[in-house]
Amino acid sequence: MIGGSNKKDSSSLKVAGFLYFVLFLVPLVWSLGFGQTVLYTYAQDVAPKFMLKGNSLTGFCHDIVVELNKELKSSGIRIEYKSNQLKTISEIFSALSKGEIQVFIGAAYDKQRGESANYLQPPLYGLREMFLVSAKEKEKFNEKLQVKIGVIGGTVTSESVPSIKVRQETVAFKNLDEALRALDERRIDAIFYSSLILGYTISASKGKYDYLTVPSEKYYHYIVYSKNLDKTVVEKLENVVKRLHSEGVIEKLIKKYSLEQYVSPGNTVEILTIDWKPYEWYDPVKKDWVGVDVDVVRAVLNKMGYKPVFITFPWPRCVELMKVGAYDGIMSLRISDERKGFLSFPEEPLSTGKDVLFKLKGSKVSINSLEGVPPETLCGYTDGYAYGDWFWNSRFRKIAVPTDEVGFKLLQGGRIELFVCNLLVGRQLAKELGINVEWSPTFGEKMIYYLAFSNNYQGTLLSENFSQVLRQFKSTKEYLQILSKYGITYEDFWK
């Protein structure tokens, strides 16, 4: 009996010892770094993304690394620099493809690089390409017909320099410092690079440098990761980036480096639009954009984790800006073969409408049928809008006007006899202008309108995701409430 008791005591001591190890030693081991997933990275030799102060790294993207690590700590993941040595972007992607590092913070999408590494969604921040010039030489630059433009070799921007002069030549440099020296010595006339880097350079130059106001493509920087990175780790990284956006962390870092004029948070979607009631218009009282399409787009993008920003220009200008990819999207417009060349259209449409002919009430012009409209009748249409074949093939005369509102004012003044317009838009305009009008039957098919995105990497992803979420959103009570708010029923659009 005594021997049995000793065995029990011995077993109890072993159990107690194991519990001690679990409760006290395991956390100690964890705190020393064991048991964590370490993702190695490098810092790029570009300010303000990464900068060396003594032996310590700092900079905009370094600060993002710090914020990522704060959020990843609870998941047992941390990002560490393989070394403090600054690398070129080519060296960084080579290290990613070899498995020397697992992630990099702040890279633009490139199809060739996408074969050796993956890009994390959502993006970290959006930026544009821009031209930096000497402030003293800016006016002279505008007068030149032949220029030399410096680029940073091996970068995505170096392969997409737009044509801004009759004759221009690109000169590649190893880094920005070399390019700036060449600009100061007047060996080149401008530098073409990202707005993040050149914007920071302009701000720090205290008036020495300036930029050219040339529309250019908007693109994004992402977290790039090796293709063999564990899917669970990738999902955690994605969730952390979404959280940094929702908490405004990236936006605060943009402000910290005075980059608001040059960089936007990666969850900001810039959408071009115009006043087109009841679909979209700017409300001066609310100081914001409203309308059935605006409300739907805002709700859907919010569910996707994005924040829409609505921007307006004259319609032809909106279309031209989208041709160069200067903004993320444009609404509300129809699909055409020409537009498919520079826009990415979601499968799911945003809204619908009917184009009809409007005339002043009491006008003797018959609009009951297209054949009944006299050939000499003058009909206005809005320049840049996509109308059906029924309109273009009709016999009456046509004249372009800049906006629907101008068209109704010309109709009111007797300068034109007819105006073609979306039925809902035309009725709203006539009411606001105090015009008594009549409208024709619908001669063509129902118009299908979309929110179209830039035809690039990010735009294509947004288009696909937006389509899925919009399709789901249309079956909700929230969607029906938006339609009802503007006096529209589901049947008006989709039956």
N, C-alpha and C positions, 0 to 999 in steps of 0.2 A: 504494500500500500504506500509505503514511504517512497519507493522508487517511482511509482506512477505519479505521485504528486510532483516530483522533481521534473518529470517530462512535461507535465502541464505548464509548470512555471517557465520552463525553457521555451515552450511554444509561445507563451504569452509575451515573453521578452522579445522574441523574433518579430511578432506581429507589431508590438509597440515600436520596435526599431524601424520597421518598414513604414509605419505611419509617420514617424519622425522625418524619415527621408522624403516622403511625399509632401508633407506639410511645410517643411522648412528648406530642404536641400534643393528640391525641384524648382521652386521659385527663384532660388539663388542662382542655379544653373541657367535658368531662363533669362534672368537679368544680366548675366554675363554674355548673352548673345547666342547661347546654344539653343537649338530648337526653333529658331526663327528662320524665315525665308529671306535671304539677302538678295536683292536685285542690284547688280552692279551697273554703273553708268559712267559716262565721261562727260566733261564739260567742254562746250564748243568755244573755239577761239573767236568769239564775237561779242562785243559789248552792245547793249546792256544785258544780253542773255546770261552770260557768265563773265565775271571779271575777277582778277587776282588782286588782292590787297595784302601784300606781304606773302605769306604762305597760305592765306585763307581765301576761300572762294566766296564770292558774293554775286549779286546781279538778279535780274528779273526772274529768269528760269531757275536759278539757284533757290530763290525764295519760294518758288513753286515746289521744289523738291522738299524744302523744309516743311511746308504746309502739308504736303502729301504724307510725309513721315509722321506728322502729328496724328493724322487720321488713320494711318495704317498700323500704328503701334498696337492697337487693341486686337488686330488680326494676326499679329506675329509676323508682320512683313516690314521690311525697311529697305530704303534705297541708299546705297553707298557708292561713293566715287571710287573707281578702280585706282585712280591717282589724281592728284591735283594739277597734272599737266594738261594744258588746254590743247584740244585736238581740232583738226579740220573736220568738216561734215563728211568728207569722203572717208577719212580715217575712222570716224564714228560708225558709219554704216558697214564698213569692212569688219570692224570689231563685233558688230551685231550679227553679221552673217556667219562669223567664225565661232560665235558663242562666248567670246571674250567678255562681253557685257550682255545684259538682258534687256535693258531699257535705255531710252534716251528721251529727254524732256525738251520738246520744242522743235519739231521737224515738219517741213512742208511735205505734202504728198507728192510722190513721183512714181510713175507706173513701173519704171525699171527697179527702183528701190523696193517697191511693193512686192517684188518677187522674192526678196530675201528677208523681209521684215513685215510685220503687221502694224496697222494704225488703229489706235484706241479711239472709241467714240465715247462721249462727245469730244469735239476739239477743245484745246486749251484756250485759244484766242484767235481772233480773226485779224487780218492785216491786208495791206495792199502793196503793190509795187509802186515806186515813185522815183522821180528824178531829183537828185540833189545838185545844186549849182552854187557857184560863188555868188554871194549877195551882190557884190559889186559888178559882176559880169552878167547878171540875170537879163537885163535889157538887151545887151549885146547878143546874148544867146538867142533871143527871140528873133533877131534880125539875120542870123546866120542861116545859110542854105546847106552848109556842109559842117558836120560836127563829129567829134570822137567821143564815144560814150564808154566809160569804164564799168566793168562788171567784175564780180567775184567768181573766179573760175570754179567749176564743179557744183555750183548752186543751181536750184531750180530757176531762179530769176534770170540767171545768165543765159538761159535757153529761150527766153520769151520776151526779148526786148522789142517793144512796139516801134513802128516807124513813125517818127515825128518830124523828120526833115527830109528834104529831097534826096540828099546824099548823107549817109551816116555810116560810121564804122565802129565796131565794138572792140575794146581792148580789155583782155582778161588780166586780172591781178590776183595775187595769192591771198590777200586779205584787204580789209577796208583801209588800214593805215597806209598801205602802198598806194591805193587808189586816191586817197585824200592828198597824199604828197604830190601825185601826178596832177591832181586838180589845182592845187596851190601853185604848182610850177607851170600851169597852163599847157601841159602836155595832153590833157583831155579837157573836154568842155562840160561834161556832166558825169554823174555816177548813177547807175540804175541798180537799185537794190530794194530790200523790203522796207516798209514804212516803220516797222519796229526799230530797226537799226539806224536808218537815216533820220527818222524823227527824233530819236534820242541824240544823235549827232548834232542836228540843227538846234535842239533845245540847249545843249551844252556849249554850243559855239558862241553864244551871246551875240548873234547877229552876223557872224562871219559867213554862214551858209543859209541858203533858202531852198525852196522846192518849187517845181513847176506844177501848175494846176492842170494836169493831163489825166483824164479818166483812165483808170487801169483796173485790172482784174482783182477782185477780192479773193483771197485764199486763206487757208488756216494752218496753224501749227498744232501738232498732236503729240501725244506720248507714243513713241514707237517702241515695239517690243519684239523679241525674237520669236520665231515661229514655233519653237518647242516649249514656250512658256506654259505652265500649267493653266488650264482653263479656269480653275477656281481662283487663282491669283489674278487672272485677267478680269474676271467678274468683280472682284474686290476693288481693283484699280478703277474700273468703270464707275462703280458706285461712289467711290471717293471723289472722282472728278466731278460727278453730278452734284455731290454734296458741296464741294468747293464753289461751284457756280451758284447753287441755290442759296448759299450763305453769303454770297457777294465777295468771297475771298479774292478771286482773280481780279474782279473789278477794283478792289482796294489796292492790289499790287500795281495795276495799270496806273492808278492815280499816284501811287508812291513814286513812280519813275516819270511822272508828267507826260504820259503817253496817250492821254484821252483823245487827242486830235488824230492819232495815228493807229491806234489799236483798239479793238473792241473785245469784250468777253466772248468766249467760244459758244456760249448759249444764246447769243444775240443774233436774231435773223432779221436782216434789213430788207424790207419789202417795198417796192415802188407801187404807187397807186395814184389815183386822181379823184376829184370830186365827181361822184356818179351815184347820186341818190336813187333808190334806197340801199344800194349795194355797199357803197363806201363813200364817206365824206368827212371833212374836218369840221368839228363842232367848236366854234369859237368860244362858246360859254364853258363847255367842259375842257376846252383846250386839249382835245384829243380826237383821234379818229374813231368814228362810229359807223354803224351800218350792218346789215345782215351778214355780209361776207366778212367784214372786219371782225365781228363778234365770234363768228364760227372759226375763223383762222386763229384768232387769239386763244380761244378755248382749246382747240386741237393742239396747237404748238405748246401751250402750257402743259397739257397732259404728256407731251413728249419731252418735257424738261427744258423747253426753249422759250425765249422771250422775244416776241415780235416787236420791231420798231418800224413804223410806217413813214415813208418819205415820199414827197410829191414833186413832180416836174410836169411840164406839158407832155401829153401822151407820146408824141413822136420822139421826144427826148428820152422818155422812160424806155422805149423800145430800143433806141440806139445804145443806151447805157447797158442794157442787158446783153446786147451783142458783144460787148467787150467784157462781160461778166463783172461789172463794177459793183453789183448788189446781189443779194441772195435770191430774191424772187420778185415776181410782178403779178398783180391781180387787177381785175378779173378779166380773163381773155380767152378767146377761142383758139383751138388748135388749127394751125395751117402748116403746109409743107415747109414754107420758109421759116416759120418760127421753130419747127422741130429741129432745124439746123443749129440753133443756138440756145434752145431752152429744153429743160427736162420736165415733161408733163406727167403728173401722177395719173394712175389709172382711174382713180375716183374723182369725179367732177365736183366742183365747189357749189355751183348754183346753175340756174338756167334762166332763159328769157326768150321773148319773142320780139323780133324786129318788125315794125309796121310803118306805114306811111302816115304822117300827120299833115293836116291842113287846117286852116282857120275855119271855124264854124260858119257855115253859110257860103263858103267858097263854091263856085260852080264847077270846079275840077272834079270829075268823077274818080273815086278811088275804090269802087266796089270790085273792080278787077284790073289786072295789069294792062289788059288789052284796051280797057276803056280810058286809060290816061293818055291824053294827046301827046304826040312826040315832042312838041315844042315846049311842054311844061318843064320848068326848071326846078330840080330837086336837090336840096343840100344833103351832104353827108359829112361825118367827122373824119378828118384826115388821120390815117393810121389804123382805123378800126377795121375789123374783118367782118364783111357782110356776106350774105349768101349769094349764090349764082343768080337767083331770081332778080336781085337788085342790079347786078352788073350787066345782065343780059336784057334788061328792060329797055324800051325804046326811048324813054324821056331823057332830057338833058340832065347832066349831073355837075355839081360844083362842090369842091371840098371847102370845109370851114374848120377852124382850129378846135372847137369844142361843141358839145351838144347845146350848151347855153347860148353860144353865138348863133347857132342854127335856129333856135326858137326865136331869138330876137330879130333875125333876118326875116323869119316867117311872119312875125308880128308886124314888122315894118313894110311888108309887101315886097321885099327884095327877092324872095323866092316864093314859090307856090306850094312846095311840098318839102318835108324834111323827114328823113328816115331815122328811126330811133328805137331803142328798146322801149317796149310798152310801159313798163313800170317807171323807167327813168323819164320818159316823155310826159307821162301824166303828172309826175312830181314837179317837173320844170314848168309845165303849163300852169299848174296851180300856184307856184311861187311867183311867176311873172304876171299872173292875172290874165292869162290868155284863154279864150274859149276855143277849144280845138275839137276836131273829130279825127278818128283814125280808121285805117283800113282793116280788112281781115288779115290774117297771117298768111302770107303768100309762100313762105319758105318753111324749112324745118325749124324745130325748136333750137335755139342757140344754147350750146353747152359751154359754161365758163369754168375756168380752172385757175388755181394758184400755181403758176409755173415757176420752176427754179432754174438757177444757172446750170448749164450743161457741163458741169465739171464733177470732180470726185465727191465733194461735199453736197453739191446740189442734187446729184443722183441719189445719194443716200437719204437726204431729206425728202425727196420726191417719193421714194418707195415707202418710207416710214409714215409720211404724212397721209398717203393714200390709205394705208391700213387703219390708222387711228381715226381718220375722217369717216371711213366706212362704218366703223363701230359706233362712232359718235352720233351718226344719223339715226340710230335706233334708240337714242336716249330721250328722256323727258327734257333734259337741258336743251337739246337741239330744237325740239318743238317750241319751247319757250322763247328761244331767240327768234324763230320765224314769226311767232305770234306778236312779239314786241314790235315788229315792223309791218304788221297787218298782212302777213303772208301765211298761207297754209301749206302743209306738206304736199297736198294735191296740186297747188299752184306750180310747184317746182318739178315734181317727180311723177305725176300721173298724166 
